[in-house]
Amino acid sequence: MDMNQTNGTGDTLPLLRQTGLRNFLAEAQLKELERFCRTSARKAGTTVYRQDEPADALYLVVEGSVELRARPPGRRVYRTVEVVGPECTFGDEAMFGEERYLASARVLEPARVLSLPRPAFDRLAGSHPEIATGILQCSGSCLLQTIRRSAILTQSPADVGLKVLLAELANDHNLQNGRSGPIRITHAQLAGVLHLSRETVSRMLSQMANEGAVELGRGVIRVRASSN
């Protein structure tokens, strides 16, 4: 059950404007959409849904970040497959006819999330197809990021892939005094996204810290601004 959940109200429209939907929908369309959405505040560590549960809603991250974790067939251990930041979506299975979620979603850092139930999307598709199309475009743009990371970034040299991923995650955090806000992610989670071993990621992060490129803490990484 959602924590601090509310249905679409006057407070929802400003949040919709902060999501990637603003790139695909006009102001009037966002206003129409707000009555179909629900908002919720989620604490770090909260599970939004689990792998193989019914795919009954699409989610949009307004603040914070969410980890997608999956247990591959034949494996006992869950692996991080993506980290979803502000402006992007997760739970996209609900929009594309999948009956169940392919991965679990867990909040990495305190998050504000918008959700669109599948029945509400179906009603929008019938009454406002142009809004439904904009939602699918937004979802597709976020899925392209996941594909790029999983199918392309993971084929880069390990150190290059790690630097690019950290730079992308740092973009979701404000830079102050030449460094990003804290990225709350573990070495194991980074390893999962990049298809590397945790030991390899830890070794590369230690090298980056020695070079002054990052600052490491327990479950926290700060990326320093490039001097270039």
C-alpha positions as CSV (number, residue, x, y, z in Angstrom):
1,M,0.0,0.0,0.0
2,D,1.3,3.5,-0.8
3,M,2.5,5.6,2.0
4,N,1.0,9.1,2.3
5,Q,-0.9,8.5,-0.9
6,T,-3.4,11.0,-2.3
7,N,-5.5,10.9,-5.5
8,G,-5.1,13.5,-8.2
9,T,-5.6,17.0,-6.7
10,G,-4.3,20.5,-7.2
11,D,-1.0,19.3,-5.7
12,T,-0.5,16.8,-8.5
13,L,-0.1,19.1,-11.4
14,P,3.1,20.8,-10.2
15,L,4.6,17.3,-9.7
16,L,3.6,16.2,-13.2
17,R,5.4,19.3,-14.6
18,Q,8.6,17.9,-13.0
19,T,8.4,14.6,-14.8
20,G,9.5,13.7,-18.3
21,L,5.9,14.0,-19.3
22,R,6.3,17.7,-19.8
23,N,8.4,16.9,-22.9
24,F,5.5,15.1,-24.5
25,L,2.3,16.7,-23.2
26,A,1.0,20.3,-23.2
27,E,-0.1,22.1,-20.1
28,A,-3.8,21.4,-20.7
29,Q,-3.1,17.7,-21.2
30,L,-1.1,17.5,-17.9
31,K,-4.1,19.2,-16.2
32,E,-6.4,16.6,-17.6
33,L,-4.0,13.8,-16.6
34,E,-3.7,14.9,-12.9
35,R,-7.1,13.6,-11.9
36,F,-6.1,10.1,-13.0
37,C,-2.8,10.0,-11.0
38,R,-2.0,9.3,-7.3
39,T,1.0,10.8,-5.4
40,S,2.9,9.1,-2.6
41,A,6.0,9.8,-0.5
42,R,8.2,6.7,0.1
43,K,10.9,6.1,2.6
44,A,14.3,4.6,1.7
45,G,14.1,0.8,1.6
46,T,10.4,0.7,0.8
47,T,9.4,-1.9,-1.7
48,V,7.0,-0.5,-4.3
49,Y,6.3,-3.9,-5.9
50,R,7.9,-7.3,-6.3
51,Q,9.0,-9.3,-9.3
52,D,6.1,-11.4,-10.7
53,E,3.4,-9.3,-8.9
54,P,0.5,-8.1,-11.1
55,A,1.6,-5.1,-13.2
56,D,-1.2,-2.8,-12.2
57,A,0.3,0.7,-12.4
58,L,2.9,2.9,-14.1
59,Y,5.1,5.0,-11.8
60,L,7.0,8.3,-12.4
61,V,9.8,9.5,-10.1
62,V,9.6,13.1,-9.1
63,E,12.2,13.1,-6.4
64,G,14.7,10.5,-5.1
65,S,15.6,7.2,-6.8
66,V,14.3,3.7,-7.2
67,E,16.3,0.5,-7.7
68,L,15.0,-2.2,-10.1
69,R,16.1,-5.7,-9.0
70,A,15.5,-9.0,-10.7
71,R,16.3,-12.6,-10.0
72,P,17.4,-14.2,-13.3
73,P,16.1,-17.7,-14.1
74,G,18.3,-20.3,-12.4
75,R,19.7,-17.8,-9.9
76,R,19.0,-17.4,-6.2
77,V,20.4,-13.9,-5.9
78,Y,18.7,-10.7,-7.0
79,R,20.7,-8.3,-9.2
80,T,20.3,-4.6,-9.7
81,V,19.3,-4.0,-13.3
82,E,18.6,-0.3,-13.3
83,V,18.5,2.8,-11.1
84,V,15.6,5.1,-11.9
85,G,16.0,8.8,-11.1
86,P,13.8,11.9,-11.3
87,E,11.8,12.5,-14.5
88,C,11.8,8.8,-15.5
89,T,9.3,6.0,-15.2
90,F,9.3,2.4,-13.9
91,G,6.6,-0.3,-13.8
92,D,6.3,0.3,-17.6
93,E,5.1,-3.3,-18.0
94,A,1.6,-2.0,-17.0
95,M,1.5,0.1,-20.2
96,F,2.6,-2.6,-22.6
97,G,0.3,-5.5,-21.9
98,E,2.6,-7.5,-19.5
99,E,0.6,-9.2,-16.8
100,R,3.4,-9.2,-14.2
101,Y,6.3,-7.0,-13.3
102,L,9.6,-8.3,-14.6
103,A,11.6,-6.8,-11.7
104,S,11.1,-5.6,-8.2
105,A,11.2,-1.9,-7.4
106,R,12.7,-0.7,-4.1
107,V,13.3,2.9,-3.0
108,L,17.0,3.8,-2.7
109,E,16.5,7.3,-1.2
110,P,13.4,9.1,0.0
111,A,11.2,9.5,-3.0
112,R,8.1,11.3,-4.2
113,V,6.3,9.2,-6.8
114,L,3.3,9.5,-9.1
115,S,1.4,6.4,-10.1
116,L,-1.1,5.8,-12.9
117,P,-3.2,2.7,-12.4
118,R,-3.6,0.5,-15.5
119,P,-7.4,0.9,-15.6
120,A,-6.9,4.7,-15.6
121,F,-4.5,4.4,-18.5
122,D,-7.0,2.3,-20.4
123,R,-9.7,5.0,-19.9
124,L,-7.3,7.6,-21.1
125,A,-6.5,5.6,-24.2
126,G,-10.3,5.6,-25.0
127,S,-11.1,9.2,-24.1
128,H,-7.8,11.0,-24.7
129,P,-5.7,9.0,-27.0
130,E,-3.2,11.8,-27.5
131,I,-2.5,11.8,-23.7
132,A,-2.0,8.1,-23.7
133,T,0.4,8.4,-26.6
134,G,2.4,11.0,-24.7
135,I,2.6,8.7,-21.7
136,L,3.9,5.9,-24.0
137,Q,6.5,8.2,-25.5
138,C,7.7,9.2,-22.1
139,S,7.9,5.6,-21.0
140,G,9.7,4.6,-24.2
141,S,12.3,7.3,-23.7
142,C,13.1,5.9,-20.3
143,L,13.2,2.4,-21.6
144,L,15.7,3.5,-24.2
145,Q,18.0,4.7,-21.4
146,T,17.8,1.3,-19.7
147,I,18.5,-0.5,-23.1
148,R,21.5,1.8,-23.6
149,R,22.9,1.0,-20.2
150,S,22.3,-2.7,-20.3
151,A,23.1,-3.4,-24.0
152,I,25.7,-0.7,-24.9
153,L,27.2,0.8,-21.7
154,T,28.0,-2.7,-20.4
155,Q,30.0,-3.4,-23.5
156,S,32.3,-0.4,-22.9
157,P,35.6,-0.9,-21.0
158,A,34.7,-1.3,-17.4
159,D,36.3,1.9,-16.2
160,V,34.6,3.9,-18.9
161,G,31.2,2.4,-18.2
162,L,31.5,3.1,-14.5
163,K,32.5,6.8,-15.1
164,V,29.7,7.4,-17.5
165,L,27.1,5.8,-15.2
166,L,28.3,7.8,-12.2
167,A,28.2,11.0,-14.3
168,E,24.6,10.2,-15.3
169,L,23.5,9.5,-11.7
170,A,25.3,12.7,-10.5
171,N,23.2,14.7,-13.0
172,D,20.2,13.8,-10.8
173,H,21.8,15.5,-7.9
174,N,22.7,19.2,-7.6
175,L,26.3,20.1,-7.8
176,Q,27.5,22.3,-5.0
177,N,31.1,23.4,-4.2
178,G,32.3,21.3,-7.2
179,R,30.7,18.0,-6.1
180,S,27.4,16.3,-6.5
181,G,24.9,15.6,-3.8
182,P,25.3,12.1,-2.3
183,I,24.4,9.3,-4.7
184,R,23.0,6.6,-2.4
185,I,24.1,3.4,-4.1
186,T,26.3,0.5,-3.2
187,H,29.1,-1.1,-5.0
188,A,27.0,-4.2,-5.5
189,Q,24.2,-2.2,-7.1
190,L,26.6,-0.5,-9.5
191,A,28.0,-3.9,-10.4
192,G,24.6,-5.2,-11.2
193,V,23.8,-2.4,-13.6
194,L,27.1,-2.7,-15.4
195,H,27.2,-6.5,-15.3
196,L,30.5,-6.5,-13.4
197,S,31.7,-8.2,-10.2
198,R,31.4,-6.1,-7.0
199,E,35.2,-6.6,-6.5
200,T,35.9,-5.0,-9.9
201,V,33.7,-2.0,-9.1
202,S,35.2,-1.5,-5.6
203,R,38.7,-1.6,-7.1
204,M,37.9,1.0,-9.7
205,L,36.1,3.3,-7.2
206,S,39.1,3.1,-4.9
207,Q,41.3,4.2,-7.9
208,M,38.9,7.0,-8.7
209,A,38.9,8.2,-5.1
210,N,42.7,8.2,-5.1
211,E,42.6,10.4,-8.2
212,G,40.1,12.8,-6.5
213,A,37.3,12.0,-8.9
214,V,34.9,10.7,-6.3
215,E,34.4,10.7,-2.5
216,L,33.4,7.4,-1.0
217,G,31.2,6.8,2.1
218,R,29.1,4.0,3.4
219,G,26.5,3.4,0.7
220,V,27.2,6.9,-0.6
221,I,29.3,8.3,-3.5
222,R,29.9,11.9,-4.3
223,V,31.2,12.7,-7.8
224,R,33.5,15.7,-8.1
225,A,33.1,18.1,-11.0
226,S,35.5,17.7,-13.9
227,S,38.2,20.3,-14.2
228,N,37.8,20.2,-18.0
